[in-house]
Amino acid sequence: MYQYLHKYLVLNHRLSIPDIGNFVIEQNSAKLDSANGFLFAPAPAIRFKQEPTPPSDKFLFDFISEEMGVDQMTAIKQFHDYVYKIKTSLTTPQGAVIPGIGMMRKEENGYILFTPEKNLLDILPQVKVDDSIELAKKEVVKINHDADRNLTEQEEEDIRELLGQDTQIQSSDNWWVYAVILLMIGLGALLFYYV
C-alpha cells in the first residue's frame, strides 16, 4: 500500500491520512552558502501537518483502486487496514515508517513527530562556486550605479536588438500586403466560378 500512497503524494503534492494528518510536498529554493562558497540546488521537501483531515478522499480511493486493479470497496478496506497499522505502530518507540515518505512517532502529549525520508537530491553534491560570483556581484553593483546615466541612441538601438524588439526605424518589408491581395483575387475567382 505504501507505494501507492507515495505515488499519490508525488503526483498530487498532497496526501491526507485520516486521524493522522496531511503530507505536502513543498519546493525549497536554491541556497547559496557564500561563507563556504557552495550552491545548493532547489529540491522538493515533504512536510507533515498534524491537523484534522476529511475521513475519506474519493480521489485517493479512485487512484488506489485503479493502481491495484481492484474495486473501490476493496481499495478502501485495504487503505483503512494500512492506516490502522500505522496508527498502532505510532505509539511504539520505533514509530511508523512509510517507505518513500518518512518516519512518524507519537509523543506522550499526542504530538506526532515526522522525519522525512532522505531525498535523492540530498545525495547529489553541492556545487563549488568560484570567485566569478564575487565578480558578477561587483558588476551588478556597478551597473546599478550606472543606471542613472542617459544612454546614447546607438546604445538604445543595440539593447533593442539584443532584446529582439523592433527598432525605431520601421522596415519596408510589406510582403504580407501582396499575400492579402493574392488571397482576395483567389477568393474572387472561386466566387465567380461557383456563383
Summary of the structure (lengths in Angstrom):
residues: 195
radius of gyration: 30.6
end to end distance: 69.6
largest distance: 90.0
contacts: 436
relative contact order: 0.11
helix: 47%
strand: 21%
